[in-house]
Amino acid sequence: MTKNETQTEQDPRWQSVVERDTGADGSFVFAVKTTGIYCRPSCPSRRAKPANVAFYDAPKDAEAAGFRPCMRCNPKGQSAAQANAEIIAEACRIIVASDDMPKLDDLAAKVGFSSHYFHRQFKAITGLTPREWGAAHRAQKVRAELQDKENTVTEAIYDAGFNANSRFYAISNKVLGMTPTAFRQGGKDTDIRFALGKSALGAILVAESDKGICAIALGDDPETLVNELQDRFPKANLIGGDAAFDARVAQVVGFVEAPQIGLDLPLDIRGTAFQQRVWQALRDIPVGETVSYTEIARQIGAPKSVRAVAGACAANKLAVAIPCHRVVRADGDLSGYRWGIERKRALLEKEAAA
């Protein structure tokens, strides 16, 4: 291996080139001495040999050294990924402004894509299909409308973009975990089973609706955890767990004590389309590993949404099942955690040991 090859491969920027990391676009360019061309890190062209590669902070620096821009990845302008992201953002705005969910072919035509390519790019960038994104947006809107006490339930459903009560009621349990009326009334007449357990991290509360586990909370005082659940569902029927439900709590406690066993539970996940993308990315982090908020933002195709990623982590109400404790700051600092920094530290130490 030559000296130039060694220097290039030891440069952290080379790994971005190897991985064709779109998140590194704009932070530097690399030039290939044998072709006289410079590219962005994500360029899909055939990878050059490390010995022939030089790195530059900006296109002007590469051009000053005699290199010309790549015609394929356009390092001086907008990348294909950036252009697609803007087009998908426009598609999202069209969905938001539409009374009914647009048909896939019509939506693709409006943004100038074929239906197949549009569907693939939309899911790659948002983490959801267009229909799933539209449903998540309407679900978020109907929650907000139902909290407006001046509207009737029917008005709230129509204002959220559902053009028939029957269409919404058919999916209301999936969207809200209960009927719209029960949601507005703080979960009135909705059965939520819950039970308390104890682990090395203190008290654990697990609650379950008809849809799945809707809360996993950690704390020092069991009574405080129950009070928080009551505040969240003030008019629900909170039912103490029976022997069968106690097994759910045992699963959670067992996972906390021995993370290597895994945790597979039906979850009642309620959040915005963006939050759901973040939470799915968190569930993909392997036990024993951590990632930064910046990395999560890149993974979900929203590299500039680091603060929003942190906000989605803070909004998580399912401790350990959605492992927001595995997200740290770029410098390795543990940052915040809904259930306390020391619990976050303890969970990470247990998982690292496992």
Summary of the structure (lengths in Angstrom):
residues: 354
radius of gyration: 24.5
end to end distance: 37.7
largest distance: 74.6
contacts: 1066
relative contact order: 0.07
helix: 50%
strand: 14%
